[in-house]
């Protein structure tokens, strides 16, 4: 193992330990990772801060604003009340109705757009039904993925990403929320969960460092050597368990 590999693993292990102990805020830890990558020389400054300009980060920030508009206009509450009136307060019925509703919408709309619109409504619904939001948010994501593949229209929404990038559509949606008066500038800023944005943007360069020092290649070869004899499904299961363990 090279010195660069050891430094990278040390930074990763320290970040994971701080995430687990919660001694520091997650966004502070992410910023610390960025600084450590620069000071150690593992990444140049422009690569270490590249996560803040990543299209994924910009898309998430824009969708926070779209979701804020859905809440501010009362649409989220109205959708939540309608679903609650249909399914009642039974968790099982709520899961079925939520999955059916989001699958129907994502069959004719973009899956990401459907989740962005319904996410605040589902959180409001969960609070009204007095259940944990995670019990409905996971069915929401599964329903959106399933609905996107049900019809040709849903698949076309995915293909349209090659014509107009998702980040562009998301930013246009956020801008539309402001220009139409659904949100003020201050409300748009307030709708963004900046802790999550800094966390994602700060940790993205870590993957760049892992790949650049060769740890990704070493880990992949080790996993294939350990599970390759059991077939590709075993390798996929190993990757899934490793990712689940990290999260």
N, C-alpha and C positions, 0 to 999 in steps of 0.2 A: 504494500500500500504506500502510495506517495504522500508527501507532506500536504499537497493540495487536497487529496482525498481525506486525510485526517482532519484538516481544518474545516472542510465542508461538512463532514459528519459531526464534528464538534459543535458547529453552529446549529445544525439541524437538531441534534440531541438537546442542546440547551433551549432551543425554541420550544420543542415538544415538552420538555420538563416544565418550562414556565407556563405553557398552555394548560398542563395538567394541574399544576399547583395553584394557578390563578393568582400568583403573587403580584403580577403586573397585568394591566389591561392588554387585551390581545392586539390592539392596534399599536400600542407602545412596543410590544414584542416584535411585531412585524417591521416597524421602523428600525428597531435594533438590529434585525437581520440584514436590512438594507445597508446600514452603516457598517456592520461587521464584514459584509461581502466587499465593500469598498476599501476599508482599512486593511483587510488581509490581502488585498490584491487579487482576490479570486475573480472579481469582475471589475471592469472599468466603470467609472461613475455613470456614463450614459446607459450602460446595460443594467446597472443596479437599480436605477430609477425608471427603467423602461416600462415597468408594470403599471405606472400611473397613466401611461398613454396607451395601454393595451386596449384593443377594441372590446374585449370581454368586460373590463372594468367600466368603460364608458357606457356599454350597453346596460349593465346592472344599475349604474347611477341613473340613467335615463328612465329605466323601468320603475325605479323608486319614485320618480316624479310622476310618471303616468299613474302608478298606484295611488299616490297622494291625491291626484286629481279625482280619482274614483271615490276616494273616501270623502274628500272635501265637498264634492257635489251631492253627497248623500246616496250615490248609486250603490256603493258597497252595502250600506245598511238595507236598502230596498231589496237588493238581490238576496241578502242573507235572510230577510224576513219572508220572502217568497219561498225560498227553499225550506225554511223552518215550518211554514204553513203546510207544505206538501208532505214533508217527511216526519214532522213532529220532533220530539226530543230523543227518539231512539237513535243511539249511535250507529247501529247496523243499518237502519233505513237512511240515515244521513250520509253514510259512506256510499251507499248505492246511488242515491239521488245526486250527490256531488260528482261521482264518477260519470254517471250518465249525462249530466248537464255539461260537464267540461268536455267529454268525448264528442258530444253533439256539436258544440261550438268549435272545437279544434278540427273537426272534419271539414269545416268550411272557412276557417280562419287559421292564421299561424298559431302553432302550439305555444310559442313564447308569448305572443300577444294575448292569447286566451288566459294563460296563467297570470300575466301582469294585470289583467282586468279583474279576474276572479280572486286573486290572492287576498286583497283587503276584505272582500266580501266573505270569504271563507273564515278568515280570522274573526271577523265580527260575528259570524254565525256560530263559531265555536264558543265564543264568550257568552252568547245568548243561551246556548244549549248547556253551558257550564261543563264543557269537556276541553281537554287539552287541544290546542290548535294543531299540533303535530299529528293527531289522530285523523285529521281531515286533510292536512296539507300533503301527506304522502299519497293518499288516493287521488288528490288533485293532480299531482305530477304524473301518476300512472295513467289517469284518464286522458290527460292531454297528449301523452305519447301515443296511446292507443288510438285516439280519435284522429290524430294526424295521418295515420296510415290507413284509415278506413275508406276514404274516398279519393278520387282523382284530384278533387279540389284541394284537399288537405295536403296531398303530395306536391301539388303545384306551388303551394305556399313555401315548401322547402326548396323547390327548384328556383323560386323567385329570388332566393337569397343570393344566387349567382348573378342576378341582374341588379338588384339593389341590396347592398349588405345590410345585415340585421342591425348593425350599429347605427347606420344611417337612418333606418326606419325608426329605431328607438329614439334617437335624438330629435327626429322630426316630430314624433309623438309628444315628447317632453316639451318641445317648443310650442306645439299646438295647444297644449294645456295652459301655457302662459298667455299666448296671444289671444285665445278665446275667453280669457278671464276666469277659467276654472281655478287657477292658482295665481297668486301674486308671486313676484320674484322671491320674497322672503319665505313664503309658504313652500315654494319649490325647493329652496335650499333646506328648509326644515324637514321636508319629506324624505330626504336622502339619509340613509343610515351610514354616516361617515365612518363609523368604527369598522363596519363591514367592508367598506370601500378601501380603507387603508390596509386592513388585514389582507384582502385579496391582492391588492397592488404590491404590497410589501413582500408577500410570500411567492409571487410568481417568479421573480428573478432567482429564487432558490432552485427551482427546477432547471433553470439555465445553467447555474453553477454545477448542479449534480451531473448534468449531461456533459458539460465542458471538461470536467476533471476526470470523466470516464466512469463514474460510479453507476450511472444508469446501465452502461454496457456490462459492468461486472455483476450487478444485481440481476440483470436479465439472464446472463449466462449461468449464474448460480441457480436461479429458479428453474431454468430449462434442464440443467444437469440434475437437479434434485427431483423434479416431477416429470421431466420429458419422457421417461420410460412408461409413464401411465397414460400418455396421450395428450392431445391439445386441450381437452376439457379439464384435465387436472391442472395444466398450466394456467388456464383461465380462472379456475377456482382458487389457485394460489394467489394470483394477482388480485382477485376480488377480496380474499381474506386479508391480504396485506393492506389494501386500501381501506378496508373497513376498520382494521386495527389502528391505522393512522388517524382516521376521522373519529 
